[in-house]
Amino acid sequence: MCGIVGLFLKDKSLEPQLGAMLSDMLVIMTDRGPDSAGIAIYGAPSDGRAKLTVQSAKPAADFAGLEALLKPVDASVSVELKSTHAVIETDAAQAAAVRELLAQERPDIRVMGSGDSVEIYKEVGLPKDVVSRFGIRAMGGTHGIGHTRMATESAVTTLGAHPFSTGADQCLVHNGSLSNHNNLRRELVREGMTFETQNDSEVAAAYLTAEMAKGKDLGQALTSALDDLDGFFTFVVGTKSGFGVVRDPIACKPAVMAETDQYIAFGSEYRALVNLPGIEDARVWEPEPATVYFWDHEKAA
């Protein structure tokens, strides 16, 4: 039993409030999973710039002098420290070199997410503490997803927390359990994917990344997942401009969605949505089994 939330904004006037709205939704879901929590926020991309959200169990040591270490690779690099996480902003053309230098010189630093617009924050602990630690309420953006975890498939660690990100500006949160993740993991490794954990949800994220690398959009990749993934699952997924939801054919995990002219929202339970503006006039429904719901800021809904 885990708690999932997601929010995709149509109304640009709400963008400064995204972090606050998503935080409230996630905190309400605390009793569905007190082990760890995380949030992904998609902000406005900067032309030619890239972000890496990184984490360390020893931030005082690993983040000391980090910006100076990276300056020879990119003189314009900047590092914003946020507790156990840091957001590294760099020239997009140098992002791979920055990541390689981090792996060589600070091997205990882990990349939580990367891309043009996404920032991912996750830690062991309650949603309210994760939200407070990283200043999520003050963050703006276009869309985001969140998760509070009750561990069933792997240890309670920061790396085992959701969201999982296995591709640029891609991330996934999951409620459920996959039965064929070990076989699928082996297939994906042969295709060149790498994994940080033994968590089945990371396999789901990597599967979608691999499918989109073949030219599929998020909606098409989620449709393929219905054929290739076995088990019980509700996925909420974010890409640079997209937001998707899918449930397995049995759909035993709870889920509810709401849509207004201002937003599309997802919650494991309706109570996660009750404080959203205009919710009393929203179209509210339970997403159908084996049905893909997909929205994209760059395409017609």
N, C-alpha and C positions, 0 to 999 in steps of 0.2 A: 504494500500500500504506500504510494507516494502521492504528492500533490503537484499538479502542473498548472501553470498559468501562461497566458500569452495575450499580447495586445498589439494590434495592427491599426495604426492611425490613418484615417482618411483626411481628417481635418487638421491642417497644419497649425492652427492656433493652439492645439492641444500638445504639440511636440515638446514645449518646455516642461510639461507636466508628466511626460512618459515615465520617468524614473519613480516619481512619487506614486502614480497610479499603479504601476506594476508592483512596487514594493508593498502597497496595501493589500493587493490581491494575494501576494505570496504569503505575507504574514498571517492572513486569515487561514491559510492552508497548513499552518504549522503542525497541527495534531495529526496530519496525514504522514508526517515523516520528520522526526526530530534529529536525525543523525547528521545531516549536512544540507547545505542549500547553496543555490547559485542563480545568477541572473546574467543574461546576455542583453546588451543594449546596442541597438543599431543607430548610430548618429549620422549626420551628414558627412559624406566622404569629402576629403580634400584632394583636389587635382594633383596627381603626381606624388601623393604621400601615402604611406602605409603605416598601420599600427600593429604592434605585437603586445598583447597583454601577457605578462609573465608572472610567475609565482615562485616564492622560495620559502622553505621552512626556516631559513636562517637569513632573514632579510637584512639585518644589520651588517652581516658579512658579505652576502652576495650582491647587495645593491650598492655597497660602498664604492665610490669611484666608477660607477657603471657608465655614466655618460662620458667621462674622460676616456674610458676603455674603448668606447665605440666611435669616438670622434675621428680617429684615423680612417675609418671606413666611410663615414659620412659626417662631414663637418656640420651639417644642419640637424643632426640627430638631437632629440630631446627626450628626457626621462622624467616622468611624473610618478612619484612614489605614493602608493596608497596601501599602507599597512604591509601585509605580506605579498601584495601585488605591486606591479609597476606597469605603466603604459609607456612603451617606447615608440616614438613617432620618428620615422625616417623617410628618406627618399625612396619611393617605390622600387626604383632600379637597384637600390642597395639592400633591400630587405633580406634577400637570401644570404648576402654576405654578412649582414648583422647577425642573422640567426646562426650562421656557421661559427662566427667568432664567439657568440654566447656559449655554444656547445663545447667549444674548445677551452675557453678561459673560465667559464662559470658553469660547470657541468651540472651543478645541483639546481640551477634555475630551470623551471619547466614553462613551456609556452602553453598558455590556456586557450589562446585564440589569436588569429591574425587575419588581416585583410585591410580593405579600404575604410571600413566603417564600424566593425564590431569591436566591442570590448566585453570581456567575459570575466566575471568575478565569482569565485566559489571557494568555500571553506567548510570544514567540519563545524557544526554548530547550528543554532536556530536561525531561521530567516531574519528575525528582528536584529540579531547580532551581526549577521552578514551584511544586511542592508545598512546598518549604522557604521560598521567598520569601513566600508568602501564608499560611503557618501552617495549611495544609489539614488536617494530621493532628490538630489539636486541635479541629476543628469537628465538631459533632454534627448530626444531621438524620434525616429519614425516608427519603429516597432521593436518588440523585445519579447523574450520568453524567460520563464523562471521555473524552478523545481525545488521541492523540499523532499528529502529522501528517507525512506525506511529501507535499509540495506537488506537484500536477499541474495544477491549473486556474487558479491565480493566484499572486501573489507571496507570499513568506514575510514576513508582517507580523503584528502583533498583531491587527488587525482581520480578517485572513484566517484566524486560528486558530479552532478550534472550542472550545466549543459556540457555535452561532449562536442568538440570541434575537431574535425579531421580534414577540413579543406578551407580555403580562404573565404572568409565571410559566411561560413556554413556552421550551423550548430543544431543540436537535437536534444530534447528532453523526452523521457520515456517513463511510462508507468506500465509495468507488466514484466514478463519474463519470456525470453526467446529459448526455444528448445534446440535449434540447429546452429547456434552461434559458433560453436567450436569448428564445425565443418566449414562454415562460411568464412570464418577468420582465416583458415588455411588457404582457401581459394583467394581471398583478398591479398594475403601476404604474397602469394605467387604473382599477383597482378601488380605488386610494388607498394601496397599500403603498409604502413607501420602502426604499431599499437603501443600505448603507454600502460594499459591495464588489462586485466582479465575480464572486465565488465562486459556483459552482453550488450549493453546499450551503446558502448563504443563501437561494437561491430555494426550495429544498425546505422550509426552515423557514417562509418566508413563505407558501408554499402551504398548509401545515398550519394556520397562523394564520388565513388567510383562510377555510379550510373550517370551522374551529371557530367563527369569527365568524358563520357561517351557522346555527349551532345544533348542529353535529355534536360528539360527544365525540371524544376522541383516537382510539379504536378505529375509529370511522366515518371519520374524516379519513384515517387510514392506509389503510383499505380503498379510499377514493377515489384515493389516491396510486398504487395499483397500476394504475389505468386511465389516469391523467393524466401520470405521470412516465415518461419513456423513459430507458433506460440501465442501468448496473449500480449497485446500491445496497444497502447495509445501513444502516438508520436505527435509532438508539436515541433515544427522545424522552422528555422529561420535561414534565409539567404540574404545577400546584400539588399535586394529589393523585394523579396518574397516572404510569404508566411503560409505554412501548410499544416494540415491536420489529417490524420488517418487513424482509424481503429481497425483491429483485426476482424475477421468475419463473425466471430462469436460476440465480441464487444462486451466482455464482462467487466471491464474497467470503467468506472463512471466518467462521464464527460458532459459538458454543457457549453453551448456557444450562444453568443448574442451579437446582433448587428444593428447599428444605427447609421445615420448619415455621417457620423463622426468617427466610428471605429468598428472593428471586429474584435471580439474578445473570446477567450477560451478559459475555462476553469474546470478542475476536476469536480467541483460542486458549485451550485448556483451561488452559494454564499460568498464565493470569491469575487462575484460580479456586482454585488448589491450596492457598492458605493460608487460605481461608475456613473458619470453624468448621463442623464437621460435614460437610465436603464429601465425605468418604468414604462417607457414607450418603445423599447427595443423589440425586435423580432428575436425570440429566444427559442432554441431547439436543441434536441439531443442529436449529435452527429450520428448518421446512420452507419451500421457495420459495413466494412469493406468499401467505403466510399471516400474518395479523396476530395478534400476541400482546400482550395489553393487560391491565394490572392497575390498580386504582384503590383508594386507601384509603377512599374514600367510597362504594364500590360493592362488591358481591360479586365475587370474582375469576372 
